[in-house]
């Protein structure tokens, strides 16, 4: 029984030593290179002629020379007063 346990222990040690050396020498960890975030150009923000909410130019609607936050406000026209 004792020789069987020693044999199994020897197999266990050989198995892990073989796995360790089969992987090759350990390389030092290199820091991960992260690309810098893309820089977006500033976008003009304009107030809606109807409600006054500030909206980026690309998301708004222009109608009759005025800027609106949505198509509904463009249909309603500028605010009274």
Buried (B, 14 or more C-beta within 10 A) or exposed (E): EEEEEEEEEEEEEEEEEEEEEEEEEEEEEEEEEEEEEEEEEEEEEBBBBBEEEEBEEEEBBEBEEBBBBBEEBBEBEBEEE
